[in-house]
C-alpha cells in the first residue's frame, strides 16, 4: 500500500507525475513530502511511487 495524506491506495508502479495528473493536482501549487523528505519539484517526473511510500501533499492557497 501507498499512503497519501493518510489514505491508503493499492501499491502499483506509478509515477508521481501520473498520480498528480490523474488527480488534477498542479505541481506549481503543491509541495510533497515522501517518507519524511521533501521532493524537489524539478524531480517529480523522475519519482516512482512504490509499496510502503508515505506521502503528504500540501496545497498552497493564495489569500490576502
Secondary structure by P-SEA (a helix, b strand, c coil): cccccccccccccccaaaaaaaaccccccccccccccccccccccccccccbbbbbbbbbbbcc
